[in-house]
Amino acid sequence: MRLTNKTILLLVLGLLPLTLLAQHQLMFFQTDWGNELPMDEFLAKVKSDGYDGIEVWMPGSDEARATLKEGLEKYQLKVIFLHGTNRGLPFEEALKSYEAGLKEIVSWKPVKVNNHTGNDFWTSEQNLAFIKVADAYSKESGIPIIHETHRGRFSYTLPAAVAMLEQFPDLKYTLDISHWMVVHERLISKNDPNLQKIMPAVHHIHARVGFAEGPQINNPAAPEWENAVKVHLDIWEEIIRNSNDEIFTITTEFGPPPYLPTIPFTNKPIADQWEANVYIMKAIQARFAHD
């Protein structure tokens, strides 16, 4: 990926971290999924471990929103907001709720908005309505609003995601391929013809490693998962290297129990979620260390 004049100017002005040069212009975000720390402690830990920001759902209360905003400013962290379709509502109500939430989110000027979009039980036309609303807000605000490949949503299978992309060519994806690994019960390689169709439309990655029988391996450092980790890293690297995005964003998204397996009768996790996320961030960085 070549540095554009705009990127060089931003680096000179100090508006982009210099580490982006060595990291192929990667920007890493930590998930708050499963976080039980107070927000200030959580953000301090995120910063100390080398992340550029966090990916979170919009807090429900004014107090929590104020705390989040203050913390982001204090630690100079960026934010990607999660947003989604409420599948518990009828279609028309869900669409209205989705638009109202999106309007609030874009007012924060996040780096991106990552959507859990639509419903796997709805028609393609109904799901497309959400995509069109997101596209309109994205064009108006200038903020990338993208759609995560996710079970239970319109993109619950790889063929379904391809079909929607063919129907709406401007569609932008967050690739969380761990979902498709379990849905299709196999490790999908980077050379898969359908995946090749999706890859140019990917503008954000959720870095979690799945396998044929589940959406999350227990520990990416364990040798028994070496092949699964490599398959995911190969896919992510190819997407990033071929992307035209000046800065490519990645959220490390190994989750807490029950995504993270536990010891029976105790509900005690058999691995450390935070360590898994830092491990996968460093594994991605290593792919670009000699650029």
Helices and strands as residue ranges (DSSP letters): H 5-12, H 19-22, E 26-31, H 39-48, E 53-57, H 62-74, E 78-84, H 91-106, E 112-116, H 124-141, E 145-148, H 158-167, E 173-175, H 178-183, H 193-198, G 199-201, E 202-207, G 223-225, H 226-242, E 248-252, E 262-263, E 268-269, H 273-287
